[in-house]
Amino acid sequence: MTAQDTPELSNRVIAARIWREYLQPRRNRLVAALLCAVAVAGLSAALAYVLKPAVDHLISDPQPGALWRIPLLIALIAVSRGSSRSCRPPRSTGLATASSATCSCGCSPS
């Protein structure tokens, strides 16, 4: 059998096979991973958005109450972002235990 004898598979057939055999059985974990990635992206943007008022209200034009409020907000965003970054579904190797079924942000991927 030569290379000319093998049938040519279309991209649509290959994509359907990838979905059916690899992605569909893992779709819950895939959705959980995508949600965590979106959370990290949103919290990273929020952290960058909060840093401008932090500089303005703490250094350039100090305002009362901003000394504890803005650093607390930055810390909350950073902790939330960190917990979202560590949100990983259990491994599919069969070595995952029941304790790893939820990530640090509390979502259950399965």
N, C-alpha and C positions, 0 to 999 in steps of 0.2 A: 504494500500500500504506500503510495507516494503522497506528497503534499497536495498534488492535484486531485487525488481521489477523495480527500476529506471534504465534507460539505462546509460551506462558508456560513457561519452563524451571524445573524444580524445583531446590531447593538441592542435592539429591543428584546431579543431572546436572551441575550447575555444578562441584561439588566433584570429581566424577570426571574432568571435563575438565581442571581445574586440575592434578590429580595426574598424569594421563596426559600432558598436553602440556608442563607446566612443571616439576613436581617430580620425576617418575620419572627423566627423563634426568639429573638432577642429584642423585640420592639419595645417592651416595657423598660428595659435597661437603657435602650437608645433614647427613649423619650426622657427618662430621668437625667441622663447625661446632658442632653440638649437643654433641659430646663435649668440645670446647674450652670451650664455655660452661659445662658442668657442672664442668670442672676449675677454671675461674676462680672459680665460686661456692664450690666446696669449699675451695679454697685461701684465699679471702677469709674464710670462716668459720674456718678453721684459724688464720689470722693474728690474728683477733680473739680467739680462744680462747687463744692463746699470750701475748697482751699482759697479761692479768691476772697470771699467774705471773711475768712479767717485772717488773711493778711490785712484787709481793709479795716476790720473792726478790732483787731488786736494790736496792730503795729502802726499803721498810718493814722487812723482816727479812733483811738481807744474809746469804747463804749462800756458803760457799766453792765455787768451781767454777762458780757460776752467772754470773759476770762474763763468761766467754767462751762458755759453752754456750748460754745463752738468746739473746744477740745473733746467734750463728751460726745458730741455728734460725730466728730471724726473718728473717735475710738469705736463707737457703735457701728459705723459703716465699715471700718476696717475689720472688726471681729466678724460681722455678717459676711463680708467678702471672703475672709479666710475660711469660714465654715462652709461657704458655698464652693470654694476651690477644693476642699477636701471631700466633697460629696462625690463618692465613687461607688458605683454599683458593685455588688460582690462579684468575684471572679467566676467565670463560667467553667473552671477546671474541675469543679466538684469538691474543691477544698474549702469553699466558703462555709462558714458556720452560721447558725441562726443569729448570733450576735452581730454579724456583719451585714445582716439583711437591711439595716437602716444606716444611713450615713449620719454625719455629725449635724446636719441641718434638719434631721428628722424625717426626711422623705423616705418612702419605701419603694425601691425600684422594681420590685417584683409584684 
